[in-house]
């Protein structure tokens, strides 16, 4: 089991690296293919208590966790950049509105990407 689990974890780490490279290259089609392969592999991974794992597998799992968090931060940063750019343009092209004190106000921007619910 340990050899099979090691092979699966190494494949998962490779998929995570591919995912990052495709995200940086802005290849949405390739990214979706890698994400679906990654999800299928995650579904096949057995649940093994950490007491039954040797040090090498624990270290590999820790590296996978770290790399996956790196990818999540990359996507989060890209979404924040898109969100701030869209807010900037929304303010530039939105009609002027005025508050009760007669000062110009900007209505809050809405949308799935801007709200972070994508």
Secondary structure, DSSP 8 states (H G I E B T S, - for coil): -HHHHHHHHHHHHHHHHHHHHHHHTT-HHHHHHHHHHHHHHHHH-----GGGS-HHHHHHHHHHHHHHHHHHHHHHHHHHHHHHHHHHHHHHHS--EE-TTS-EE-----SHHHHT--
